[in-house]
Amino acid sequence: MFGGDDIVAVEQATLDAIGKTNLVTENMPEVIEIQPKAGHPFQQIHGPFKDPYLVVKYGEELGIGSRKYALVDVTTVPPAEANMAPISAKSM
């Protein structure tokens, strides 16, 4: 899950993360012709001429945001340390 206050940076981080994965071709419908040497997994599905990074490039050029980002790992607080009131269910 990615989040932030700069939509261009969030989209760039998401595309980069997806780009590091391998496309699971066994899960793709048979009607889609996979292009394994196309690069990014989205290009393998949609074709080599459909660059998924164009939208973030244009967003940065329009001044909507920046393609620069820093990933911050956010972990959950163990329940013993959360110091929260217990949640109770009310019957109706």
N, CA, C and O of each residue as an XYZ file, in Angstrom:
368
protein
N       0.850     -1.154      0.000
C       0.000      0.000      0.000
C       0.903      1.226      0.000
O       1.850      1.316      0.782
N       0.602      2.158     -0.877
C       1.372      3.389     -0.968
C       0.461      4.572     -0.658
O      -0.729      4.547     -0.972
N       1.012      5.579     -0.058
C       0.251      6.785      0.237
C       1.182      7.966      0.363
O       2.380      7.804      0.595
N       0.631      9.152      0.210
C       1.424     10.360      0.335
C       0.614     11.564     -0.093
O      -0.543     11.432     -0.493
N       1.218     12.738     -0.012
C       0.501     13.950     -0.398
C       0.895     14.447     -1.787
O       0.439     15.509     -2.211
N       1.731     13.698     -2.500
C       2.131     14.036     -3.861
C       1.734     12.873     -4.766
O       2.406     11.842     -4.779
N       0.661     13.028     -5.513
C       0.128     11.940     -6.332
C       1.115     11.475     -7.389
O       1.136     10.294     -7.737
N       1.933     12.386     -7.906
C       2.919     12.001     -8.920
C       3.977     11.095     -8.291
O       4.357     10.085     -8.884
N       4.453     11.445     -7.106
C       5.444     10.632     -6.407
C       4.869      9.271     -6.020
O       5.558      8.255     -6.119
N       3.618      9.247     -5.582
C       2.971      7.983     -5.220
C       2.864      7.093     -6.454
O       3.154      5.899     -6.379
N       2.456      7.650     -7.577
C       2.329      6.876     -8.812
C       3.696      6.383     -9.287
O       3.815      5.246     -9.744
N       4.718      7.216     -9.185
C       6.073      6.816     -9.574
C       6.544      5.653     -8.707
O       7.084      4.676     -9.225
N       6.346      5.748     -7.405
C       6.756      4.684     -6.487
C       6.004      3.391     -6.786
O       6.584      2.306     -6.744
N       4.727      3.506     -7.082
C       3.919      2.331     -7.399
C       4.406      1.673     -8.687
O       4.576      0.455     -8.736
N       4.630      2.467     -9.720
C       5.118      1.915    -10.984
C       6.490      1.266    -10.807
O       6.755      0.209    -11.379
N       7.358      1.890    -10.022
C       8.679      1.316     -9.772
C       8.573     -0.024     -9.049
O       9.283     -0.971     -9.386
N       7.690     -0.104     -8.057
C       7.512     -1.352     -7.303
C       6.956     -2.453     -8.209
O       7.417     -3.593     -8.156
N       5.983     -2.118     -9.028
C       5.412     -3.094     -9.957
C       6.465     -3.522    -10.978
O       6.514     -4.686    -11.375
N       7.305     -2.579    -11.398
C       8.343     -2.874    -12.372
C       9.383     -3.860    -11.878
O      10.062     -4.495    -12.684
N       9.520     -3.999    -10.570
C      10.487     -4.932     -9.993
C       9.934     -6.347     -9.877
O      10.661     -7.266     -9.499
N       8.672     -6.529    -10.192
C       8.044     -7.843    -10.078
C       8.001     -8.533    -11.437
O       8.188     -7.903    -12.478
N       7.757     -9.807    -11.403
C       7.584    -10.577    -12.624
C       6.096    -10.759    -12.890
O       5.306    -10.972    -11.970
N       5.736    -10.674    -14.142
C       4.354    -10.888    -14.534
C       4.044    -12.375    -14.425
O       4.780    -13.204    -14.960
N       2.969    -12.714    -13.742
C       2.554    -14.109    -13.604
C       1.656    -14.419    -14.798
O       0.446    -14.197    -14.759
N       2.264    -14.926    -15.839
C       1.537    -15.136    -17.094
C       0.460    -16.212    -16.971
O      -0.502    -16.217    -17.739
N       0.615    -17.111    -16.020
C      -0.388    -18.166    -15.841
C      -1.739    -17.597    -15.408
O      -2.772    -18.233    -15.613
N      -1.739    -16.414    -14.816
C      -2.975    -15.794    -14.337
C      -3.621    -14.872    -15.370
O      -4.678    -14.299    -15.109
N      -3.003    -14.727    -16.522
C      -3.527    -13.832    -17.554
C      -4.519    -14.574    -18.444
O      -4.338    -15.760    -18.719
N      -5.564    -13.884    -18.893
C      -6.498    -14.522    -19.821
C      -5.786    -14.933    -21.110
O      -4.852    -14.263    -21.550
N      -6.222    -16.013    -21.698
C      -5.578    -16.536    -22.901
C      -5.705    -15.595    -24.094
O      -4.913    -15.690    -25.032
N      -6.680    -14.693    -24.080
C      -6.882    -13.788    -25.216
C      -5.846    -12.665    -25.250
O      -5.735    -11.963    -26.255
N      -5.083    -12.484    -24.162
C      -4.068    -11.442    -24.116
C      -2.742    -12.030    -24.586
O      -2.280    -13.046    -24.067
N      -2.145    -11.384    -25.562
C      -0.854    -11.817    -26.071
C       0.241    -11.148    -25.253
O       0.461     -9.943    -25.374
N       0.921    -11.919    -24.428
C       1.974    -11.404    -23.558
C       3.229    -11.138    -24.383
O       3.622    -11.952    -25.218
N       3.847     -9.993    -24.137
C       5.078     -9.607    -24.826
C       6.197     -9.625    -23.795
O       6.469     -8.593    -23.181
N       6.857    -10.763    -23.583
C       7.801    -10.905    -22.464
C       9.020    -10.000    -22.510
O       9.619     -9.753    -21.463
N       9.410     -9.501    -23.650
C      10.611     -8.663    -23.724
C      10.276     -7.183    -23.770
O      11.133     -6.371    -24.117
N       9.057     -6.818    -23.432
C       8.611     -5.430    -23.556
C       9.081     -4.539    -22.414
O       8.992     -3.317    -22.530
N       9.572     -5.094    -21.330
C      10.049     -4.269    -20.219
C       9.133     -4.335    -19.013
O       8.978     -5.393    -18.402
N       8.523     -3.202    -18.666
C       7.630     -3.100    -17.505
C       6.480     -4.093    -17.662
O       6.012     -4.306    -18.781
N       6.012     -4.707    -16.573
C       4.897     -5.652    -16.672
C       3.663     -5.082    -17.394
O       2.979     -5.817    -18.106
N       3.375     -3.790    -17.221
C       2.235     -3.203    -17.937
C       2.481     -3.193    -19.438
O       1.540     -3.346    -20.217
N       3.731     -3.014    -19.858
C       4.054     -3.057    -21.275
C       3.981     -4.480    -21.803
O       3.660     -4.690    -22.973
N       4.271     -5.447    -20.969
C       4.147     -6.846    -21.384
C       2.702     -7.204    -21.679
O       2.422     -8.050    -22.528
N       1.792     -6.557    -20.976
C       0.363     -6.809    -21.176
C      -0.194     -5.960    -22.314
O      -0.902     -6.469    -23.183
N       0.124     -4.670    -22.309
C      -0.509     -3.727    -23.234
C       0.319     -3.389    -24.461
O      -0.167     -2.708    -25.364
N       1.561     -3.853    -24.510
C       2.410     -3.599    -25.663
C       3.554     -2.665    -25.339
O       3.452     -1.840    -24.431
N       4.657     -2.793    -26.088
C       5.858     -2.030    -25.777
C       5.740     -0.531    -26.016
O       6.559      0.231    -25.503
N       4.752     -0.088    -26.775
C       4.633      1.337    -27.080
C       3.755      2.087    -26.086
O       3.551      3.292    -26.230
N       3.235      1.390    -25.081
C       2.407      2.017    -24.049
C       3.232      2.138    -22.778
O       3.205      1.262    -21.914
N       3.957      3.229    -22.683
C       4.868      3.468    -21.569
C       4.081      3.936    -20.339
O       3.488      5.015    -20.376
N       4.058      3.156    -19.252
C       3.294      3.563    -18.067
C       3.887      4.775    -17.354
O       3.210      5.401    -16.539
N       5.133      5.111    -17.647
C       5.783      6.240    -16.987
C       5.449      7.585    -17.624
O       5.804      8.628    -17.074
N       4.782      7.582    -18.761
C       4.455      8.849    -19.415
C       3.545      9.720    -18.556
O       3.697     10.941    -18.533
N       2.610      9.109    -17.858
C       1.661      9.890    -17.052
C       2.370     10.638    -15.926
O       2.027     11.782    -15.632
N       3.360      9.998    -15.294
C       4.073     10.700    -14.224
C       5.021     11.755    -14.798
O       5.248     12.796    -14.181
N       5.561     11.485    -15.957
C       6.410     12.481    -16.622
C       5.592     13.728    -16.940
O       6.029     14.846    -16.667
N       4.408     13.539    -17.516
C       3.551     14.677    -17.846
C       3.050     15.382    -16.587
O       2.960     16.610    -16.557
N       2.727     14.617    -15.557
C       2.291     15.218    -14.301
C       3.346     16.128    -13.708
O       3.034     17.209    -13.207
N       4.596     15.694    -13.764
C       5.685     16.525    -13.255
C       5.875     17.762    -14.134
O       6.102     18.858    -13.621
N       5.783     17.591    -15.451
C       5.925     18.724    -16.363
C       4.819     19.766    -16.157
O       5.048     20.965    -16.318
N       3.619     19.297    -15.799
C       2.496     20.203    -15.549
C       2.558     20.853    -14.168
O       1.765     21.746    -13.871
N       3.477     20.422    -13.334
C       3.617     21.000    -12.003
C       2.678     20.408    -10.973
O       2.466     21.002     -9.916
N       2.111     19.247    -11.263
C       1.184     18.600    -10.327
C       1.944     18.011     -9.138
O       1.417     17.936     -8.028
N       3.176     17.597     -9.383
C       3.976     16.992     -8.328
C       5.360     16.677     -8.844
O       5.767     17.143     -9.908
N       6.080     15.877     -8.073
C       7.448     15.511     -8.405
C       7.560     13.996     -8.482
O       6.860     13.279     -7.767
N       8.439     13.512     -9.345
C       8.664     12.078     -9.470
C       9.621     11.562     -8.406
O       9.816     10.352     -8.291
N      10.219     12.450     -7.630
C      11.135     12.049     -6.571
C      10.335     11.610     -5.346
O       9.344     12.239     -4.975
N      10.779     10.535     -4.735
C      10.066     10.034     -3.560
C      11.035      9.322     -2.633
O      12.145      8.962     -3.024
N      10.604      9.132     -1.423
C      11.328      8.323     -0.437
C      10.328      7.370      0.188
O       9.273      7.790      0.664
N      10.656      6.097      0.186
C       9.765      5.110      0.796
C      10.011      5.062      2.294
O      11.153      5.013      2.751
N       8.933      5.078      3.041
C       9.002      5.001      4.495
C       8.163      3.808      4.910
O       6.969      3.747      4.618
N       8.785      2.866      5.588
C       8.086      1.677      6.043
C       7.311      2.014      7.308
O       7.896      2.429      8.309
N       6.025      1.840      7.266
C       5.161      2.116      8.404
C       4.679      0.776      8.941
O       4.053     -0.003      8.222
N       4.972      0.518     10.197
C       4.555     -0.738     10.799
C       3.457     -0.476     11.815
O       3.291      0.644     12.297
N       2.732     -1.499     12.123
C       1.671     -1.365     13.106
C       2.256     -1.449     14.512
O       3.292     -2.076     14.730
N       1.595     -0.826     15.434
C       2.001     -0.863     16.837
C       1.378     -2.102     17.459
O       0.174     -2.317     17.314
N       2.164     -2.922     18.149
C       1.585     -4.099     18.813
C       0.456     -3.673     19.754
O       0.558     -2.632     20.403
N      -0.606     -4.457     19.838
C      -1.757     -4.077     20.673
C      -1.398     -3.730     22.118
O      -2.040     -2.864     22.713
N      -0.401     -4.378     22.689
C      -0.027     -4.098     24.083
C       0.533     -2.689     24.232
O       0.427     -2.093     25.304
N       1.125     -2.153     23.175
C       1.725     -0.828     23.231
C       0.799      0.263     22.703
O       1.116      1.446     22.823
N      -0.305     -0.101     22.139
C      -1.177      0.863     21.481
C      -1.883      1.793     22.455
O      -2.189      2.929     22.095
N      -2.152      1.343     23.683
C      -2.811      2.165     24.690
C      -4.136      2.717     24.164
O      -4.435      3.903     24.301
N      -4.908      1.837     23.570
C      -6.203      2.239     23.015
C      -7.322      1.609     23.827
O      -7.154      0.547     24.428
N      -8.445      2.269     23.835
C      -9.609      1.710     24.518
C     -10.106      0.512     23.720
O     -10.083      0.533     22.489
N     -10.553     -0.528     24.408
C     -11.041     -1.710     23.687
C     -12.312     -1.362     22.884
O     -13.108     -0.511     23.281
N     -12.462     -2.027     21.783
C     -13.656     -1.827     20.938
C     -14.669     -2.875     21.359
O     -14.351     -4.060     21.453
N     -15.882     -2.432     21.610
C     -16.924     -3.384     22.002
C     -18.070     -3.311     21.007
O     -18.359     -2.254     20.447
N     -18.698     -4.415     20.801
C     -19.843     -4.467     19.896
C     -21.126     -4.382     20.716
O     -21.242     -4.983     21.784
N     -22.071     -3.631     20.199
C     -23.361     -3.504     20.862
C     -24.397     -4.321     20.085
O     -24.467     -4.250     18.858
N     -25.166     -5.066     20.789
C     -26.226     -5.832     20.100
C     -27.437     -4.943     19.916
O     -27.739     -4.089     20.750
N     -28.110     -5.156     18.830
C     -29.284     -4.328     18.521
C     -30.531     -5.138     18.598
O     -31.622     -4.614     18.370
